[in-house]
Amino acid sequence: LNYSTLMDPIACDSAARPCDTIEAVPGWNLVGAPSAPVPAQSVLTEPPGLGIGEIFGYDDGYHAADTIRPGKAYWIRADGAG
């Protein structure tokens, strides 16, 4: 494996992120958690009232998730952009 030594210093933001915002598109959106688990019922939409369905995770099959956990990916279906 060859790479440039100019790439050696990689900066990572290690600050905790208790919340985050993503841009949703109509249809299915792939999302993840910030730096801590997030209860699914605490997910808010902007604009308020934007319809989102259940949040689905995958572990030997799709399942409705009650918590969004860091390091995992989840699917959310949105009725519109937000």
N, C-alpha and C positions, 0 to 999 in steps of 0.2 A: 504494500500500500504506500503510495507516494502522495505527499501533500505539501503545500507551501508552509514554511515556518512562519510566514506572516499570519497564518490562521491560528497559531498556537494560543494566543491570549483570547479566550472566549469569555465574554462577560455574561453573567447570568444574574437576573434580578431575583434575589432570594427573599425579598420582602413578602410577608404573608398577604394574601388577598382574600379578605373575608367575603367579598361579593364581586361580581363582574357583570358586564353587559355584553350581549351579543346582538347582532343584527339578524332578525329572522326573516325568512322569505316564505311566501305561501307554499304550503306543502310540508314535506319532511325536512327537519333541520337536525344536524348532528351537533351535540353540545357536550360539554364536560363541566366539572366542578372547578371552582377556584382552588384555594389551598386547604380547604376544610370541607367536610361533608355538609351538604345542603339538603334540608328536608324538601321533598318534592312539592308539598303544599305551600312552601314559602316562595315559589317562583312567581314573580310579578311580571305583568306585561305593560308595554308602552306602545300604543295607547292603551289605557285601561279598558278592559273588556275584550281585548283581542282574544279570540277563541283559540285555546290550545287544548289538546287532548291529554291523555295519560302520557307519562314519560316512560319509555321502554328501554331497558337494558338488555344485555345478552350474556347468558351464562348457561351453556348447554341448551340453548333455546331462548327466544325472546320472552320477557316477563315485565309486568308493570313494576316500576321501581318506586319505592317510597322515599328513597334517599339517593341523591346524586353524589357519588364518591370520587375524590381525586384519583386520577390515573385510569379512569374508566370512561367509556363513551356511551352516550344515551341519545335516543331519537325522540324528538318532540314534533308533533304535527301542528302547524299554525294555520289559521283560517285566512291570514293576510300578512302583509309586511309589517314589521314593527321592530 
